[in-house]
């Protein structure tokens, strides 16, 4: 059994880890836009002269992307494995500045790859809001509580060396423990791991957009007509503004109809905590807490349960939560006539989003509803072919925009149920034509440069590749 050591500096911890050129390091993104740990670690790695590393992250956001970009330019990082990234990394990828192709994995695919030894982690850096002197960790204590550590659990269990980074160490043993100290080699206390108040930023925006509200109301009507809003239903919605609106509408519907769900899962918000507290869901399965209310609830409420990314979405996990979903509301950057979903790039090829757990939950859910506006900035979001395939159309059941609802021909029973409920349904081809009459037919990019990124499916196969323009 490991015995955790408390060391005064990151440099000493990295030296003790044996990290050397060409190895793989990992991070998690539970602090989201407020993360400062990645930047601190990468600066030390540059200072000590490490080069040629592979950076494996659950995702990259905010200032973290700027820090990773600096590390790439310095030669510290030559390969990135992630579910998503933001500027300036997005532009750097398309310009071919990352020496090796970026690998996009789903949350479930990443956990599977780590557990099966496909991507061995040499040193895992795990940010924790709270720790004790035994090395036990959580995200619910201290001055920067961010909640679940679900994405870091596989790293802690399988990395050759684990360095925990925190800004709050308790002299008493933590009452709530996300990661046991027996998995942690070294603990380093730094002045700050970041700002937990920024966890709720980015895609976790509340929306007052009338168009998005129309889509949310239509989505609720689709779910009701499809017969999934019943006692015991298991529910998840993505992090986009429309998805969050759907959850708000669902809360009112469940109150009015007296529906009590089984579980809600994925990224957990304060809204879902309130719904569970009011008895609308029996259980919340939390892989990532999306705001302070959810973060503090995790250690306080027995209905609120932390889960690893493996339990959440690993396709080979026998208890996979994603495979138990009755309905998934999924955001997208574009869809095509085969109901294929792109959640990374826009129609113009720019990197906008992430894989996340979308492909995992779309595969597992009994009903997958993709929600998106019909166009953004005069760029249509329903086209003949997606620019980048992220979620296969075989796993998508319904597409909802403000200009129409389309049902996958693979699900004639869903189309009939919507028809019987009086909902207007059109073909995906008619929906595209309706949109293109307003926007014009887009000229799709035909990049011919070198491969700068690839998208893996959940099992580790290459689903598609991204090429640089030119």
C-alpha positions as CSV (number, residue, x, y, z in Angstrom):
1,X,0.0,0.0,0.0
2,X,1.3,3.5,-0.9
3,X,2.1,5.9,1.9
4,X,1.4,9.5,0.9
5,X,4.2,12.1,1.4
6,X,3.5,15.8,1.9
7,X,6.1,17.8,-0.1
8,X,6.6,21.6,-0.1
9,X,7.0,22.1,-3.8
10,X,5.8,20.8,-7.2
11,X,9.4,20.6,-8.3
12,X,10.3,18.2,-5.6
13,X,7.2,16.1,-6.3
14,X,8.0,15.9,-10.0
15,X,11.6,14.9,-9.3
16,X,10.4,12.2,-6.9
17,X,7.9,10.9,-9.6
18,X,10.7,10.0,-12.0
19,X,8.9,11.9,-14.8
20,X,11.2,12.1,-17.9
21,X,11.0,13.2,-21.5
22,X,8.4,11.5,-23.7
23,X,6.2,10.3,-20.9
24,X,2.4,10.8,-20.5
25,X,0.9,13.1,-17.8
26,X,-2.7,13.6,-17.0
27,X,-5.1,16.2,-15.6
28,X,-8.8,16.6,-14.9
29,X,-11.0,19.6,-15.6
30,X,-13.4,19.7,-12.6
31,X,-12.4,23.4,-11.9
32,X,-13.3,24.2,-15.5
33,X,-12.7,27.9,-16.3
34,X,-11.3,28.4,-12.8
35,X,-8.4,25.9,-13.0
36,X,-4.9,27.2,-12.1
37,X,-3.2,23.8,-11.4
38,X,-2.5,22.9,-15.0
39,X,-0.7,26.2,-15.6
40,X,1.4,25.9,-12.4
41,X,2.5,22.3,-13.2
42,X,3.4,23.0,-16.9
43,X,5.5,26.0,-15.8
44,X,7.5,23.8,-13.4
45,X,7.9,21.2,-16.1
46,X,9.3,23.8,-18.5
47,X,11.6,25.2,-15.8
48,X,13.1,21.8,-15.0
49,X,13.7,21.1,-18.7
50,X,11.2,18.3,-19.4
51,X,10.3,17.9,-23.1
52,X,8.2,15.8,-25.5
53,X,5.4,14.9,-23.1
54,X,1.9,13.7,-24.0
55,X,-0.8,15.6,-22.1
56,X,-3.9,13.5,-21.4
57,X,-6.7,15.6,-20.0
58,X,-10.4,14.9,-19.4
59,X,-10.9,18.3,-21.1
60,X,-9.2,21.7,-21.5
61,X,-10.9,25.0,-20.8
62,X,-10.1,28.7,-20.1
63,X,-6.7,29.7,-19.0
64,X,-5.6,26.1,-19.0
65,X,-5.7,26.2,-22.8
66,X,-3.3,29.2,-22.8
67,X,-1.0,27.4,-20.5
68,X,-1.0,24.3,-22.7
69,X,-0.3,26.4,-25.8
70,X,2.7,27.9,-24.1
71,X,3.9,24.4,-23.2
72,X,3.5,23.3,-26.8
73,X,5.5,26.3,-28.1
74,X,8.2,25.5,-25.5
75,X,8.4,21.8,-26.6
76,X,7.2,20.6,-23.2
77,X,4.0,19.1,-24.8
78,X,4.0,17.5,-28.2
79,X,0.7,15.5,-28.1
80,X,-2.7,16.3,-26.6
81,X,-5.4,13.7,-25.7
82,X,-8.7,15.3,-24.6
83,X,-12.4,15.4,-25.0
84,X,-12.3,19.1,-25.9
85,X,-10.3,22.3,-26.0
86,X,-10.7,26.0,-26.5
87,X,-8.7,29.0,-27.9
88,X,-5.9,29.5,-28.4
89,X,-5.4,25.8,-28.7
90,X,-8.2,25.5,-31.2
91,X,-6.5,27.7,-33.7
92,X,-3.1,26.1,-33.0
93,X,-4.6,22.7,-33.9
94,X,-5.9,23.9,-37.3
95,X,-2.6,25.7,-38.0
96,X,-0.8,22.4,-37.5
97,X,1.2,23.8,-34.6
98,X,0.7,20.7,-32.4
99,X,3.5,18.3,-33.4
100,X,1.3,15.2,-33.2
101,X,-2.4,14.9,-34.0
102,X,-4.7,15.7,-31.2
103,X,-6.8,12.7,-30.0
104,X,-10.4,13.4,-29.1
105,X,-11.9,10.7,-26.8
106,X,-15.3,10.6,-25.1
107,X,-15.4,10.6,-21.3
108,X,-16.2,6.9,-21.3
109,X,-13.6,6.2,-24.0
110,X,-10.9,7.9,-21.9
111,X,-11.8,5.9,-18.8
112,X,-11.8,2.7,-20.8
113,X,-8.5,3.4,-22.5
114,X,-6.8,4.2,-19.1
115,X,-8.2,1.1,-17.4
116,X,-7.3,-1.2,-20.2
117,X,-3.7,0.1,-20.4
118,X,-4.2,1.5,-23.8
119,X,-2.9,4.9,-22.6
120,X,-0.7,4.3,-19.6
121,X,-0.5,7.3,-17.3
122,X,3.1,7.9,-16.0
123,X,2.2,10.8,-13.7
124,X,-1.3,12.0,-12.8
125,X,-1.7,15.5,-11.4
126,X,-5.0,15.6,-9.4
127,X,-6.3,18.9,-8.2
128,X,-8.3,18.6,-4.9
129,X,-10.1,21.3,-3.0
130,X,-9.5,19.3,0.2
131,X,-6.9,16.8,1.5
132,X,-5.7,15.3,4.7
133,X,-2.2,14.3,5.8
134,X,-2.9,10.7,4.7
135,X,-3.5,11.9,1.2
136,X,-7.3,11.4,1.1
137,X,-8.8,13.8,-1.4
138,X,-12.2,15.4,-2.1
139,X,-13.6,18.3,-4.1
140,X,-16.1,19.3,-1.4
141,X,-13.9,20.8,1.4
142,X,-11.7,23.8,1.7
143,X,-11.8,27.2,0.1
144,X,-12.4,26.1,-3.5
145,X,-15.0,23.3,-3.4
146,X,-15.8,22.1,-6.9
147,X,-17.6,18.8,-6.2
148,X,-17.1,15.5,-7.8
149,X,-13.7,14.1,-8.8
150,X,-15.2,11.6,-11.1
151,X,-12.9,12.2,-14.1
152,X,-9.8,11.8,-12.0
153,X,-10.6,8.5,-10.3
154,X,-9.4,6.3,-13.2
155,X,-6.1,8.3,-13.2
156,X,-5.7,7.8,-9.5
157,X,-6.3,4.1,-9.7
158,X,-4.1,3.4,-12.7
159,X,-1.3,6.0,-12.9
160,X,2.2,4.9,-12.1
161,X,2.6,7.9,-9.8
162,X,0.0,10.3,-8.4
163,X,0.6,13.8,-7.4
164,X,-2.3,15.5,-5.6
165,X,-2.3,19.3,-5.6
166,X,-4.5,21.3,-3.1
167,X,-4.7,24.6,-1.3
168,X,-6.3,23.2,1.9
169,X,-5.0,20.4,4.1
170,X,-6.9,19.2,7.1
171,X,-5.1,17.9,10.2
172,X,-8.1,15.6,10.7
173,X,-9.0,12.7,8.4
174,X,-11.5,13.8,5.8
175,X,-15.0,12.6,6.6
176,X,-15.9,12.6,2.9
177,X,-13.3,11.0,0.6
178,X,-13.5,10.9,-3.2
179,X,-10.0,9.3,-3.7
180,X,-8.4,7.3,-0.9
181,X,-4.9,8.3,0.2
182,X,-3.6,4.8,-0.6
183,X,-3.8,5.8,-4.2
184,X,-1.8,9.0,-3.8
185,X,2.0,9.1,-3.7
186,X,2.6,12.8,-3.0
187,X,0.6,15.7,-1.8
188,X,1.6,19.3,-2.5
189,X,0.0,22.3,-1.0
190,X,0.0,25.4,-3.2
191,X,-1.3,29.0,-2.5
192,X,-4.3,28.4,-4.8
193,X,-5.7,25.7,-7.1
194,X,-7.9,28.3,-8.8
195,X,-11.3,29.8,-8.5
196,X,-14.3,27.5,-7.9
197,X,-16.7,30.4,-8.6
198,X,-15.7,30.0,-12.3
199,X,-16.9,26.4,-12.5
200,X,-20.3,27.5,-13.6
201,X,-19.0,29.6,-16.6
202,X,-18.6,28.7,-20.2
203,X,-21.3,26.4,-21.7
204,X,-23.1,26.3,-18.4
205,X,-25.0,29.5,-19.2
206,X,-28.6,30.3,-18.3
207,X,-30.5,31.4,-21.3
208,X,-33.3,34.0,-21.9
209,X,-33.1,33.6,-25.7
210,X,-36.7,33.2,-27.0
211,X,-35.5,31.0,-29.8
212,X,-33.8,28.6,-27.4
213,X,-36.9,28.6,-25.2
214,X,-39.0,27.5,-28.2
215,X,-36.6,24.6,-28.8
216,X,-36.8,23.7,-25.1
217,X,-40.6,23.7,-25.0
218,X,-40.7,21.6,-28.2
219,X,-38.2,19.1,-26.7
220,X,-40.3,18.7,-23.6
221,X,-43.3,18.0,-25.9
222,X,-41.3,15.4,-27.8
223,X,-40.3,13.6,-24.6
224,X,-43.8,13.6,-23.3
225,X,-45.2,12.3,-26.6
226,X,-42.6,9.6,-26.8
227,X,-43.7,8.3,-23.4
228,X,-40.4,8.6,-21.5
229,X,-41.6,11.0,-18.9
230,X,-42.9,8.4,-16.5
231,X,-42.2,7.3,-12.9
232,X,-38.8,5.8,-12.6
233,X,-37.3,7.5,-15.7
234,X,-33.6,8.0,-15.8
235,X,-32.6,11.4,-17.3
236,X,-29.6,13.4,-18.5
237,X,-29.1,16.6,-20.3
238,X,-26.0,18.2,-21.7
239,X,-24.4,21.5,-20.6
240,X,-25.6,23.8,-23.4
241,X,-28.1,26.6,-22.7
242,X,-31.0,24.7,-24.4
243,X,-30.4,21.6,-22.5
244,X,-30.4,23.5,-19.2
245,X,-33.7,25.1,-20.2
246,X,-35.2,21.7,-20.8
247,X,-34.3,20.6,-17.3
248,X,-36.0,23.7,-15.9
249,X,-39.1,22.9,-17.9
250,X,-38.9,19.3,-16.8
251,X,-38.9,20.3,-13.2
252,X,-42.2,22.1,-13.6
253,X,-43.7,19.2,-15.6
254,X,-42.8,16.6,-13.0
255,X,-44.3,18.7,-10.2
256,X,-47.6,19.2,-12.2
257,X,-47.9,15.6,-13.2
258,X,-46.6,14.0,-10.0
259,X,-43.8,12.2,-11.9
260,X,-40.9,10.8,-9.7
261,X,-37.8,9.8,-11.7
262,X,-35.3,7.2,-10.9
263,X,-32.0,9.0,-11.4
264,X,-30.5,12.1,-13.1
265,X,-26.9,11.7,-14.1
266,X,-23.8,13.4,-15.7
267,X,-22.9,16.9,-14.8
268,X,-25.1,17.8,-11.8
269,X,-26.4,21.3,-11.3
270,X,-28.1,23.1,-8.4
271,X,-31.4,22.7,-10.3
272,X,-31.1,18.9,-10.2
273,X,-30.1,19.0,-6.5
274,X,-33.3,21.0,-5.8
275,X,-35.3,18.5,-7.8
276,X,-33.9,15.6,-5.9
277,X,-34.4,17.4,-2.6
278,X,-38.1,17.9,-3.6
279,X,-38.4,14.2,-4.3
280,X,-38.5,14.4,-8.1
281,X,-35.5,12.1,-8.5
282,X,-34.4,9.3,-6.1
283,X,-30.7,9.6,-7.0
284,X,-28.2,11.9,-8.6
285,X,-25.2,10.3,-10.2
286,X,-22.5,12.9,-10.3
287,X,-19.4,12.7,-12.5
288,X,-18.9,16.5,-12.5
289,X,-20.5,19.1,-10.3
290,X,-21.5,22.2,-12.4
291,X,-22.0,24.8,-9.7
292,X,-21.4,25.5,-6.0
293,X,-24.8,24.3,-4.9
294,X,-24.1,20.9,-6.5
295,X,-20.5,20.8,-5.1
296,X,-21.6,21.3,-1.5
297,X,-24.5,18.9,-1.9
298,X,-22.3,16.0,-2.8
299,X,-21.0,15.4,0.7
300,X,-24.2,16.4,2.5
301,X,-27.0,14.6,0.8
302,X,-27.3,10.7,0.7
303,X,-29.3,10.9,-2.6
304,X,-26.2,12.6,-4.3
305,X,-23.6,10.0,-5.3
306,X,-20.2,10.6,-6.8
307,X,-19.3,8.3,-9.8
308,X,-16.2,7.7,-11.7
309,X,-16.0,8.3,-15.5
310,X,-15.8,4.6,-15.9
311,X,-19.1,3.9,-14.0
312,X,-20.6,6.8,-15.9
313,X,-19.8,5.9,-19.5
314,X,-17.1,3.2,-20.0
315,X,-18.7,0.9,-22.6
316,X,-17.1,-2.1,-20.9
317,X,-18.3,-1.3,-17.4
318,X,-21.0,-3.8,-16.3
319,X,-22.9,-1.1,-14.4
320,X,-22.5,1.7,-17.0
321,X,-24.9,4.5,-16.0
322,X,-25.1,5.8,-19.5
323,X,-26.6,2.5,-20.7
324,X,-29.4,2.8,-18.2
325,X,-30.7,6.2,-19.5
326,X,-34.3,6.6,-20.7
327,X,-33.7,10.0,-22.2
328,X,-30.7,12.1,-23.2
329,X,-30.9,15.7,-24.3
330,X,-27.8,16.3,-26.4
331,X,-26.4,19.6,-27.8
332,X,-24.6,19.7,-31.1
333,X,-22.8,22.1,-33.5
334,X,-24.4,20.5,-36.6
335,X,-26.2,17.4,-37.8
336,X,-26.6,15.9,-41.2
337,X,-29.1,13.9,-43.3
338,X,-28.0,10.6,-41.7
339,X,-28.6,12.1,-38.3
340,X,-24.9,12.1,-37.6
341,X,-23.8,14.6,-35.0
342,X,-20.8,16.9,-34.9
343,X,-20.1,18.4,-31.5
344,X,-16.5,19.6,-32.0
345,X,-16.4,21.8,-35.2
346,X,-18.9,24.0,-36.9
347,X,-19.9,23.8,-40.5
348,X,-17.0,26.1,-41.4
349,X,-14.5,23.8,-39.8
350,X,-13.7,25.9,-36.7
351,X,-13.3,24.0,-33.4
352,X,-16.2,25.1,-31.2
353,X,-17.1,22.3,-28.8
354,X,-16.2,18.9,-27.4
355,X,-17.0,15.2,-27.5
356,X,-17.8,15.1,-23.8
357,X,-20.1,12.2,-22.8
358,X,-22.4,12.8,-25.7
359,X,-21.5,9.8,-27.8
360,X,-21.6,7.6,-24.7
361,X,-25.0,8.7,-23.6
362,X,-26.5,8.8,-27.1
363,X,-25.5,5.1,-27.5
364,X,-27.0,4.1,-24.2
365,X,-30.2,6.1,-23.9
366,X,-33.5,4.7,-25.0
367,X,-34.4,8.1,-26.5
368,X,-31.7,10.6,-27.7
369,X,-32.9,14.0,-28.6
370,X,-30.5,16.4,-30.3
371,X,-31.3,20.1,-29.7
372,X,-29.8,23.0,-31.7
373,X,-30.7,26.2,-33.5
374,X,-31.3,25.9,-37.2
375,X,-28.4,28.3,-37.9
376,X,-25.9,30.5,-36.1
377,X,-24.7,33.7,-37.7
378,X,-26.3,32.7,-41.0
379,X,-24.4,29.4,-41.0
380,X,-26.9,26.5,-41.2
381,X,-26.5,23.7,-38.7
382,X,-28.4,21.0,-40.6
383,X,-26.4,20.0,-43.7
384,X,-26.0,17.1,-46.2
385,X,-22.9,15.9,-44.3
386,X,-21.3,16.9,-41.0
387,X,-17.9,18.4,-41.2
388,X,-16.7,16.0,-38.4
389,X,-18.4,12.8,-37.3
390,X,-18.7,12.6,-33.5
391,X,-21.9,10.7,-32.7
392,X,-23.2,8.2,-35.3
393,X,-26.7,8.8,-36.6
394,X,-27.7,5.3,-35.6
395,X,-27.6,6.5,-32.0
396,X,-29.8,9.6,-32.6
397,X,-33.5,9.5,-32.5
398,X,-34.9,13.0,-32.8
399,X,-33.5,16.4,-33.9
400,X,-35.3,19.5,-32.6
401,X,-34.8,23.0,-33.9
402,X,-37.0,26.1,-33.7
403,X,-37.9,25.5,-37.4
404,X,-39.0,21.9,-37.1
405,X,-38.7,18.4,-35.6
406,X,-37.2,15.5,-37.5
407,X,-37.3,11.8,-36.4
408,X,-34.8,9.2,-37.5
409,X,-36.5,6.7,-39.9
410,X,-34.9,4.0,-37.7
411,X,-37.5,4.9,-35.1
412,X,-40.9,4.8,-36.8
413,X,-42.6,4.1,-33.5
414,X,-41.3,7.4,-32.2
415,X,-42.6,9.2,-35.2
416,X,-46.0,7.6,-34.9
417,X,-46.2,8.6,-31.2
418,X,-45.3,12.2,-32.0
419,X,-47.9,12.2,-34.8
420,X,-50.6,10.8,-32.5
421,X,-49.8,13.6,-30.0
422,X,-50.4,16.2,-32.6
423,X,-46.8,17.3,-33.0
424,X,-45.7,18.4,-36.5
425,X,-42.8,16.2,-37.7
426,X,-40.9,16.8,-41.0
427,X,-38.2,14.8,-42.7
428,X,-34.6,15.8,-42.0
429,X,-34.3,16.6,-45.7
430,X,-37.3,19.0,-45.5
431,X,-35.8,20.5,-42.4
432,X,-32.5,21.1,-44.1
433,X,-34.2,22.7,-47.2
434,X,-36.3,24.9,-45.0
435,X,-33.2,26.2,-43.3
436,X,-31.1,26.5,-46.5
437,X,-33.8,28.7,-48.1
438,X,-33.0,31.2,-45.4
439,X,-29.2,30.9,-45.2
440,X,-28.3,29.6,-48.6
441,X,-26.4,26.4,-49.3
442,X,-23.1,26.5,-47.4
443,X,-19.8,25.8,-49.2
444,X,-18.4,23.1,-47.0
445,X,-14.6,23.2,-46.3
446,X,-12.4,20.8,-48.1
447,X,-9.2,20.7,-46.0
448,X,-6.4,18.9,-47.7
449,X,-3.5,19.5,-45.3
450,X,-2.0,17.0,-42.9
451,X,-4.1,15.2,-40.2
452,X,-4.1,17.5,-37.2
453,X,-6.6,15.6,-35.0
454,X,-8.6,12.4,-34.9
455,X,-11.8,11.4,-33.2
456,X,-12.0,8.0,-31.5
457,X,-15.1,6.0,-31.0
458,X,-15.9,4.7,-27.5
459,X,-14.1,1.4,-28.2
460,X,-10.9,3.1,-29.3
461,X,-11.3,2.9,-33.1
462,X,-10.7,5.9,-35.3
463,X,-14.1,7.4,-36.2
464,X,-12.8,10.2,-38.4
465,X,-9.9,12.6,-38.9
466,X,-9.5,16.3,-39.0
467,X,-7.1,17.9,-41.6
468,X,-5.6,21.4,-41.6
469,X,-6.9,23.8,-44.2
470,X,-5.0,24.1,-47.4
